[in-house]
Amino acid sequence: MEVQLIISFLTASLLLSVIPGPDNIFVLTESITKGKKNGIAISIGLALGVLVHTAAAATGLSIIIQKSAIAFSIIKYIGAAYLFYLAFMSLKEKKLELNLFGSPDQNKKDGFYLIKKGFLMNVLNPKVALFFIAFLPQFISKSGFNVTLQMFVLGLIFAIQAFVVFLFISILSGKLTKYVNNHKFWKITKWSKVGILSSLGLVLLFSKK
């Protein structure tokens, strides 16, 4: 794997993790309403869920990439179309109304329950699986080592950086509260998300393997 590809992947992954989405918004609200420990436990579960999607994408896509140029081209165009679709849906997104007032009895959940909650939230979301199928192939190098192993490495990198981002969100949740209901903040993040997803779609569309 080329260092340049890894840096590009890490940069894209960080941008996608930082921009508000279902996962980091959930971590933020859990941390604000029920405490930082809850947010951190949820973050661990979400990051572990990423590894499951990586395994699924790696075992299936690696065979396609290595065995059939035509099949990979089809996957590539479908993946690019899906990224454009996500960009379009982001364009239509409205400012989220977040519930910052959790009920006291919800604070009693233990760490394992919260980790499991974050894990299942990620693993059972088919949109995450589709995203990884669209996202990972554009950072695979045919001149590098085994394609399956490359995907596992990329998935591990994504999981680690996502956990670090979610961890910071949990720790800084109190200071981030002022941005939650800021209209300008949501407008900037919405257009940033549209730009990032559209760029990833274009890169995948014109990539050559």
C-alpha positions as CSV (number, residue, x, y, z in Angstrom):
1,M,0.0,0.0,0.0
2,E,1.3,3.4,-1.0
3,V,1.8,5.9,1.8
4,Q,0.0,8.5,-0.3
5,L,-3.1,6.3,-0.5
6,I,-3.1,5.7,3.3
7,I,-2.8,9.5,3.9
8,S,-5.7,10.2,1.5
9,F,-7.8,7.5,3.1
10,L,-7.1,8.8,6.6
11,T,-7.9,12.4,5.6
12,A,-11.2,11.4,3.9
13,S,-12.1,9.2,6.9
14,L,-11.4,12.0,9.4
15,L,-13.5,14.4,7.5
16,L,-16.4,12.0,7.2
17,S,-16.2,11.2,11.0
18,V,-16.0,14.9,12.1
19,I,-18.9,16.1,9.9
20,P,-22.2,15.6,11.9
21,G,-24.0,12.4,11.0
22,P,-26.1,9.8,12.9
23,D,-23.2,8.2,14.7
24,N,-21.4,11.3,16.1
25,I,-24.6,13.1,16.8
26,F,-25.8,10.1,18.8
27,V,-22.4,10.1,20.7
28,L,-22.8,13.8,21.4
29,T,-26.3,13.7,22.7
30,E,-25.6,10.6,24.9
31,S,-22.5,12.4,26.3
32,I,-24.4,15.6,27.0
33,T,-27.6,14.1,28.5
34,K,-26.2,11.0,30.3
35,G,-22.5,11.7,30.8
36,K,-19.2,11.2,29.1
37,K,-18.7,7.6,30.1
38,N,-21.9,6.7,28.3
39,G,-20.7,8.5,25.2
40,I,-17.3,6.7,25.3
41,A,-18.9,3.3,25.7
42,I,-21.2,3.9,22.7
43,S,-18.1,5.0,20.8
44,I,-16.4,1.7,21.4
45,G,-19.4,-0.2,20.2
46,L,-19.7,1.9,17.0
47,A,-16.0,1.4,16.2
48,L,-16.3,-2.3,16.7
49,G,-19.2,-2.4,14.3
50,V,-17.0,-0.8,11.6
51,L,-14.8,-3.9,11.7
52,V,-17.7,-6.2,10.9
53,H,-18.6,-4.1,7.8
54,T,-14.9,-4.1,6.9
55,A,-14.8,-7.9,7.1
56,A,-17.9,-8.3,4.9
57,A,-16.6,-5.8,2.3
58,A,-13.1,-7.3,2.3
59,T,-14.1,-10.9,1.8
60,G,-16.6,-10.1,-1.0
61,L,-15.0,-7.2,-2.8
62,S,-11.5,-8.6,-2.8
63,I,-12.6,-11.6,-4.9
64,I,-14.4,-9.3,-7.4
65,I,-11.4,-6.9,-7.7
66,Q,-9.0,-9.7,-8.3
67,K,-11.0,-11.9,-10.6
68,S,-13.2,-9.7,-12.8
69,A,-12.5,-6.3,-14.2
70,I,-16.0,-6.0,-15.6
71,A,-17.6,-6.9,-12.3
72,F,-15.4,-4.4,-10.5
73,S,-16.3,-1.7,-13.0
74,I,-20.0,-2.3,-12.2
75,I,-19.4,-2.2,-8.5
76,K,-17.4,1.0,-9.0
77,Y,-20.2,2.8,-10.9
78,I,-22.8,1.6,-8.4
79,G,-20.6,2.8,-5.6
80,A,-20.0,6.2,-7.2
81,A,-23.8,6.5,-7.8
82,Y,-24.4,5.7,-4.1
83,L,-22.0,8.4,-2.9
84,F,-23.7,10.9,-5.2
85,Y,-27.0,9.8,-3.8
86,L,-25.7,10.4,-0.2
87,A,-24.5,13.8,-1.3
88,F,-27.9,14.6,-2.7
89,M,-29.7,13.5,0.5
90,S,-27.2,15.6,2.5
91,L,-28.2,18.6,0.4
92,K,-31.8,18.0,1.4
93,E,-31.1,17.6,5.1
94,K,-32.7,19.9,7.5
95,K,-31.2,21.1,10.8
96,L,-31.5,18.3,13.4
97,E,-33.6,18.9,16.5
98,L,-31.6,17.2,19.3
99,N,-33.1,16.0,22.5
100,L,-30.6,17.2,25.2
101,F,-32.7,16.2,28.1
102,G,-32.3,12.5,28.9
103,S,-34.4,10.8,31.6
104,P,-32.5,10.0,34.8
105,D,-33.2,6.2,34.8
106,Q,-31.4,5.8,31.5
107,N,-28.1,6.7,33.3
108,K,-28.1,3.3,35.0
109,K,-27.2,1.3,32.0
110,D,-23.8,-0.5,32.4
111,G,-20.8,-0.2,30.0
112,F,-21.4,-3.5,28.3
113,Y,-25.0,-2.7,27.5
114,L,-23.9,0.6,25.9
115,I,-21.1,-0.9,23.9
116,K,-23.5,-3.5,22.6
117,K,-26.0,-0.8,21.8
118,G,-23.4,1.1,19.7
119,F,-22.2,-2.1,18.1
120,L,-25.7,-3.2,17.0
121,M,-26.6,0.3,15.9
122,N,-23.7,0.2,13.4
123,V,-23.8,-3.5,12.4
124,L,-27.5,-3.6,11.7
125,N,-27.5,-0.4,9.5
126,P,-27.4,-1.5,5.9
127,K,-26.5,2.0,4.8
128,V,-23.1,1.6,6.6
129,A,-22.4,-1.6,4.7
130,L,-23.2,0.0,1.3
131,F,-21.0,3.0,2.2
132,F,-18.0,0.7,2.9
133,I,-18.6,-1.1,-0.4
134,A,-18.5,2.2,-2.1
135,F,-15.7,3.8,0.0
136,L,-13.0,1.2,0.4
137,P,-12.2,0.1,-3.2
138,Q,-10.9,3.5,-4.3
139,F,-8.0,3.3,-1.8
140,I,-6.9,-0.2,-2.8
141,S,-3.6,-0.6,-4.7
142,K,-3.2,-3.6,-7.0
143,S,0.6,-3.2,-6.8
144,G,0.4,-3.7,-3.1
145,F,0.0,-6.8,-0.9
146,N,-3.1,-9.0,-0.8
147,V,-6.3,-7.0,-1.5
148,T,-8.3,-8.6,1.3
149,L,-5.5,-7.7,3.8
150,Q,-5.4,-4.1,2.4
151,M,-9.1,-3.7,3.1
152,F,-8.8,-5.1,6.6
153,V,-6.0,-2.6,7.3
154,L,-8.1,0.3,5.9
155,G,-11.0,-0.8,8.0
156,L,-8.9,-0.9,11.1
157,I,-7.6,2.6,10.3
158,F,-11.1,3.8,9.9
159,A,-12.3,2.2,13.1
160,I,-9.4,3.6,15.1
161,Q,-9.8,7.2,13.8
162,A,-13.6,7.0,14.2
163,F,-13.2,6.0,17.9
164,V,-10.7,8.8,18.5
165,V,-13.0,11.4,16.9
166,F,-16.0,10.0,18.9
167,L,-13.8,10.0,22.1
168,F,-13.0,13.7,21.6
169,I,-16.7,14.4,21.0
170,S,-17.6,12.7,24.3
171,I,-14.9,14.5,26.3
172,L,-15.6,17.9,24.7
173,S,-19.4,17.4,24.7
174,G,-20.0,20.2,27.2
175,K,-18.2,22.7,25.0
176,L,-19.8,21.5,21.8
177,T,-23.3,22.1,23.2
178,K,-23.4,25.7,22.0
179,Y,-23.0,24.6,18.4
180,V,-25.8,22.0,18.5
181,N,-28.6,24.5,17.8
182,N,-26.6,27.0,15.8
183,H,-28.1,27.4,12.3
184,K,-24.9,28.6,10.7
185,F,-23.0,25.6,12.0
186,W,-25.5,23.2,10.5
187,K,-25.4,25.1,7.2
188,I,-21.6,24.9,6.9
189,T,-21.5,21.2,7.9
190,K,-24.3,20.3,5.4
191,W,-22.4,21.9,2.5
192,S,-19.1,20.4,3.7
193,K,-20.7,16.9,3.7
194,V,-22.1,17.4,0.2
195,G,-18.7,18.5,-1.0
196,I,-16.8,15.6,0.5
197,L,-19.3,12.9,-0.6
198,S,-19.4,14.4,-4.2
199,S,-15.6,14.4,-4.3
200,L,-15.4,10.8,-3.2
201,G,-18.0,9.9,-5.8
202,L,-16.0,11.6,-8.6
203,V,-12.7,10.0,-7.4
204,L,-14.3,6.6,-7.5
205,L,-16.0,7.2,-10.9
206,F,-12.8,8.1,-12.6
207,S,-10.5,5.7,-10.8
208,K,-8.6,3.1,-12.7
209,K,-7.7,-0.3,-11.3
